[in-house]
Amino acid sequence: MVIALVSPSTALLSSIYYNVYQFLANSRLNNNNIKFRYIKAFGEITAENLLKLKIFFEYEPDKQKQRSLRKMVDEHKQRARDLEQTRLKEAQADQL
């Protein structure tokens, strides 16, 4: 009887713990992805900019600034994609 109560309770608590751990890990990885894409988009990083990123995401999380950085990175990615498509179309037009 005791085993029938303890086993599901242990499984439930373990599942909840793992889900919380996975959520936090995914959030951290997503933030690291945005930081990496920001650095890649703007070509270089200084110690000041790196510290600023760490502050925005880790030390003093600021959701508004995080959204702003995500928006900047996404806009840069879209511009790069558009430029690449334009370059490919020009190359195809030159071939014809």
C-alpha positions as CSV (number, residue, x, y, z in Angstrom):
1,M,0.0,0.0,0.0
2,V,2.8,2.4,0.9
3,I,4.7,1.6,-2.2
4,A,1.6,2.3,-4.3
5,L,1.5,5.8,-2.9
6,V,5.2,6.5,-2.7
7,S,6.1,5.4,-6.3
8,P,3.6,7.7,-8.1
9,S,4.4,10.6,-5.8
10,T,8.1,10.2,-6.4
11,A,7.5,9.9,-10.2
12,L,5.4,13.1,-10.1
13,L,7.9,15.1,-8.1
14,S,10.7,13.9,-10.3
15,S,8.8,14.9,-13.4
16,I,8.0,18.4,-12.1
17,Y,11.6,18.9,-11.1
18,Y,12.8,17.8,-14.6
19,N,10.3,20.0,-16.3
20,V,11.4,23.1,-14.3
21,Y,15.0,22.3,-15.0
22,Q,14.3,21.8,-18.7
23,F,12.4,25.1,-18.9
24,L,15.3,27.0,-17.3
25,A,17.9,25.3,-19.5
26,N,15.8,26.2,-22.6
27,S,15.5,29.8,-21.5
28,R,19.2,30.1,-20.9
29,L,20.0,28.5,-24.3
30,N,17.6,30.9,-26.0
31,N,19.2,33.9,-24.4
32,N,22.7,32.6,-25.4
33,N,21.4,32.2,-29.0
34,I,20.2,35.8,-29.1
35,K,23.6,37.0,-27.7
36,F,25.5,35.0,-30.2
37,R,23.3,36.2,-33.1
38,Y,23.7,39.8,-31.9
39,I,27.5,39.4,-31.9
40,K,27.5,37.7,-35.3
41,A,25.1,40.3,-36.8
42,F,27.3,43.3,-35.8
43,G,30.6,41.7,-36.5
44,E,32.5,42.4,-33.4
45,I,32.1,42.6,-29.6
46,T,33.9,44.8,-27.1
47,A,34.2,44.2,-23.4
48,E,31.6,46.9,-22.8
49,N,29.1,45.4,-25.2
50,L,29.6,41.9,-23.8
51,L,29.1,43.3,-20.2
52,K,26.0,45.0,-21.4
53,L,24.6,41.8,-22.8
54,K,25.4,39.9,-19.6
55,I,23.6,42.6,-17.6
56,F,20.5,42.5,-19.9
57,F,20.2,38.8,-19.7
58,E,21.8,37.6,-16.5
59,Y,22.5,40.2,-13.8
60,E,19.6,42.5,-14.2
61,P,17.2,40.9,-16.6
62,D,15.3,43.5,-18.5
63,K,12.5,42.0,-20.7
64,Q,12.1,45.2,-22.7
65,K,15.7,45.4,-23.7
66,Q,15.8,41.7,-24.4
67,R,12.9,42.1,-26.8
68,S,14.6,45.1,-28.4
69,L,17.8,43.0,-29.0
70,R,15.8,40.2,-30.4
71,K,14.0,42.6,-32.8
72,M,17.3,44.1,-33.9
73,V,18.8,40.7,-34.5
74,D,15.7,39.5,-36.4
75,E,15.7,42.7,-38.6
76,H,19.4,42.2,-39.4
77,K,18.7,38.6,-40.3
78,Q,15.9,39.6,-42.6
79,R,18.0,42.3,-44.3
80,A,20.8,39.8,-44.8
81,R,18.4,37.3,-46.3
82,D,17.0,40.0,-48.6
83,L,20.4,41.1,-49.7
84,E,21.4,37.5,-50.4
85,Q,18.2,37.0,-52.5
86,T,18.9,40.2,-54.4
87,R,22.5,39.1,-55.1
88,L,21.3,35.7,-56.3
89,K,18.8,37.3,-58.6
90,E,21.4,39.6,-60.1
91,A,23.8,36.7,-60.6
92,Q,21.0,34.8,-62.4
93,A,20.2,37.8,-64.5
94,D,23.9,38.2,-65.5
95,Q,24.0,34.5,-66.6
96,L,21.1,35.1,-68.9
